[in-house]
Amino acid sequence: MKAAPQVSLDSSLAKLETATEVAVFQTVIQEFRDLFTVDHMVYHWVSAAGEQYGCGTYSPRWVQRYVQQDYLRVDPVVQGCYQRFHPVDWKHLDWSGKAARAFQREAIEHGVGNQGYSVPIRGPNGQFALFTASHTCTDEDWAEFTATNCRHLILIAHAFNHKALELEPNRQPEPSQPLSPREVDAITLLAIGYNRAQVAQTLNISEHTLRAYIESARFKLGALNTVHAVARALSRGLIVI
């Protein structure tokens, strides 16, 4: 691992910025991976319907496995980045659940790496994507790498997303419908850490009614799950905490 030479970095960024077809993405992301000498780099756009789009250097076997097993719904990186607006080291995510630990073991077995750094990206109308670098190394080496390269990784992340939005405009989500006052209340209380029973008690409604409010808000926001709905509501300024 190393800091990428500025001339080479600028050259790859220029190639991305002038791309006229998405086929160039795969070539450029491989160049970035090689410049930073890490195991993998990935750009991953997740649509509201759960469709996944992007480019990266993971093995085709792992990509196929990830999609077939619907790991999007258990992946702590995706779930954690829904709740964040700033880059995150994978060590700071929640891997405590049984499903998360099993997913992590399998990812490492497929060569993803034991270290990772992901940049959440939010675009128009609640669009969500992430850019990730991953590698196998010690905590100390990874901390040095991310400290040295975080600004470059953020720049690359947004360059990929800007170009993806330009070349794939039909993938952009439609503007969401406004939330009702009760939906705003429910999502706000969930955002500040209340569990469902506490939210229902605070709003003086049944948990069944609360579930209806949450599902309605999730549908309006085009969110995959409740965590995603909270993240989208926050990012659009629909709720304030």
C-alpha positions in Angstrom: 0.0 0.0 0.0 1.1 3.5 -0.7 0.1 7.0 -1.6 -0.7 7.2 -5.3 1.7 9.4 -7.5 -0.1 12.7 -8.2 0.6 12.6 -11.9 -0.9 9.1 -12.2 -3.8 9.9 -10.0 -4.6 13.0 -12.1 -4.3 10.9 -15.3 -6.8 8.3 -14.1 -9.2 11.0 -12.8 -9.1 12.7 -16.2 -9.9 9.4 -17.9 -12.9 9.0 -15.7 -14.1 12.6 -16.1 -14.0 12.3 -19.9 -15.5 8.8 -20.1 -18.5 8.6 -22.5 -19.5 5.0 -21.6 -19.7 3.0 -18.4 -17.3 0.4 -19.8 -14.5 2.7 -18.9 -15.3 2.4 -15.2 -13.8 -1.0 -14.8 -10.5 0.0 -16.5 -10.2 3.1 -14.3 -11.0 1.4 -11.0 -8.4 -1.2 -11.7 -5.9 1.6 -12.3 -6.8 3.2 -9.0 -6.4 -0.1 -7.2 -3.0 -0.6 -8.7 -1.9 3.0 -8.0 -2.7 2.6 -4.3 -1.5 -1.1 -4.3 -4.5 -2.4 -2.3 -6.3 -5.6 -2.9 -9.6 -4.1 -4.0 -11.5 -1.0 -4.9 -15.3 -1.0 -5.5 -17.9 1.6 -6.5 -21.4 0.3 -5.5 -24.7 2.1 -6.3 -27.7 0.6 -4.5 -31.1 1.5 -5.9 -34.3 1.9 -3.8 -35.5 -1.4 -5.2 -32.3 -3.2 -4.2 -30.8 -3.2 -7.7 -27.0 -3.1 -7.5 -24.8 -1.4 -10.1 -21.2 -0.4 -10.3 -17.7 -1.7 -10.8 -14.9 -3.2 -8.8 -12.1 -5.7 -8.5 -13.7 -8.4 -6.2 -13.7 -11.8 -7.7 -16.6 -12.7 -10.0 -17.3 -15.6 -7.7 -17.7 -13.4 -4.7 -19.9 -10.9 -6.6 -22.2 -13.7 -7.8 -22.3 -15.1 -4.2 -23.1 -11.7 -2.8 -26.0 -11.1 -5.2 -27.4 -14.7 -5.0 -27.5 -14.6 -1.1 -28.9 -11.1 -1.0 -26.0 -10.1 1.3 -27.0 -6.5 0.7 -29.5 -6.9 3.6 -26.9 -8.2 6.1 -23.7 -6.5 5.0 -22.6 -4.3 7.9 -20.7 -2.0 5.5 -23.9 -1.1 3.5 -26.1 -1.0 6.6 -23.6 1.1 8.5 -23.0 3.6 5.7 -26.8 4.2 5.4 -26.5 5.7 8.9 -23.4 7.8 8.1 -22.4 10.8 6.1 -18.6 10.5 6.6 -16.1 7.9 5.5 -15.8 4.9 7.9 -13.2 2.3 8.7 -14.8 -1.1 8.8 -13.5 -1.7 12.3 -15.9 0.9 13.6 -19.0 -0.9 12.2 -21.1 -3.4 14.0 -20.0 -6.9 13.3 -21.4 -8.4 16.5 -24.4 -10.2 15.0 -24.2 -13.9 14.0 -25.2 -13.1 10.4 -22.6 -10.3 10.2 -19.8 -12.5 11.6 -20.6 -15.3 9.1 -20.7 -12.8 6.3 -17.3 -11.3 7.3 -15.7 -14.8 7.4 -17.0 -15.6 4.0 -15.9 -12.3 2.5 -12.4 -12.8 3.9 -12.3 -16.3 2.5 -13.2 -14.8 -0.9 -10.2 -12.4 -0.7 -12.1 -9.2 0.1 -9.6 -8.5 2.9 -9.7 -8.0 6.7 -9.5 -4.2 6.4 -11.8 -1.7 4.6 -12.5 2.0 4.3 -15.9 3.1 2.7 -17.1 6.5 1.6 -20.9 6.9 1.7 -22.2 9.0 -1.2 -25.6 10.6 -1.4 -26.9 12.1 -4.6 -30.1 13.6 -6.0 -33.5 12.4 -4.6 -31.9 10.2 -2.0 -29.5 8.3 -4.3 -27.1 6.2 -2.3 -23.8 4.7 -3.3 -20.5 3.8 -1.7 -16.8 3.7 -2.7 -14.6 1.2 -0.9 -10.9 0.3 -0.7 -10.1 -3.0 1.1 -6.9 -4.9 1.8 -5.3 -7.6 4.0 -2.9 -6.1 6.5 -2.4 -5.2 10.1 -4.4 -2.5 11.9 -1.3 -0.3 12.1 -0.6 -0.4 8.4 -4.2 0.2 7.5 -4.4 3.2 9.8 -1.4 4.7 8.2 -2.8 4.1 4.7 -6.2 5.6 5.4 -4.7 8.6 7.2 -2.4 9.3 4.2 -5.0 8.6 1.4 -8.4 9.5 2.8 -8.7 12.8 0.9 -7.8 11.1 -2.4 -10.3 8.2 -1.8 -13.1 10.7 -1.1 -12.3 12.6 -4.3 -12.3 9.4 -6.3 -15.6 8.3 -4.7 -17.4 11.4 -5.8 -15.8 11.4 -9.2 -17.2 7.9 -9.9 -20.6 8.9 -8.6 -20.7 12.1 -10.6 -19.9 10.3 -13.8 -22.4 7.4 -13.0 -25.2 10.0 -12.6 -24.2 11.5 -15.9 -24.0 8.3 -17.8 -26.9 6.4 -16.1 -29.6 9.1 -15.6 -32.4 6.5 -15.7 -31.2 4.9 -12.5 -31.7 8.1 -10.5 -34.6 7.7 -8.0 -37.8 9.8 -8.4 -38.4 12.6 -5.9 -40.1 11.1 -2.8 -43.6 12.0 -1.6 -43.8 14.2 1.5 -44.1 12.4 4.8 -47.2 12.8 7.0 -46.8 14.4 10.5 -47.2 11.0 12.1 -44.6 9.4 9.8 -42.2 12.3 10.6 -42.8 11.7 14.3 -42.2 7.9 14.0 -39.0 8.2 11.9 -37.6 11.0 14.1 -38.0 8.9 17.3 -36.4 5.9 15.6 -33.5 8.2 14.4 -32.7 9.3 18.0 -32.5 5.7 19.2 -36.0 4.7 20.4 -37.0 1.1 19.8 -40.4 0.4 18.3 -42.1 -0.2 21.6 -40.9 3.1 22.9 -42.0 4.9 19.8 -45.5 3.4 20.0 -45.8 4.3 23.7 -44.6 7.9 23.1 -47.0 8.4 20.2 -49.8 6.6 22.1 -50.5 4.2 19.3 -50.2 0.4 18.9 -47.1 -1.2 17.5 -49.3 -2.5 14.6 -50.3 1.1 13.7 -46.6 2.2 14.1 -45.6 -0.5 11.7 -48.0 0.9 9.1 -46.6 4.4 9.5 -43.0 3.1 9.2 -43.8 1.0 6.1 -45.6 4.0 4.5 -42.6 6.3 5.2 -40.2 3.6 3.8 -42.3 3.3 0.6 -42.4 7.1 0.1 -38.7 7.4 0.7 -37.9 4.5 -1.6 -35.9 2.9 1.2 -34.8 -0.7 1.5 -35.4 -0.9 5.2 -36.1 1.2 8.3 -32.4 2.2 8.7 -32.3 3.3 5.1 -35.5 5.2 5.6 -34.1 7.1 8.5 -30.9 7.9 6.6 -32.8 9.2 3.6 -35.1 11.3 5.8 -32.1 12.8 7.5 -30.2 13.5 4.3 -33.2 15.2 2.7 -33.9 17.4 5.8 -37.3 15.8 6.3 -36.5 15.1 10.0 -34.2 17.0 12.3 -32.5 15.4 15.4 
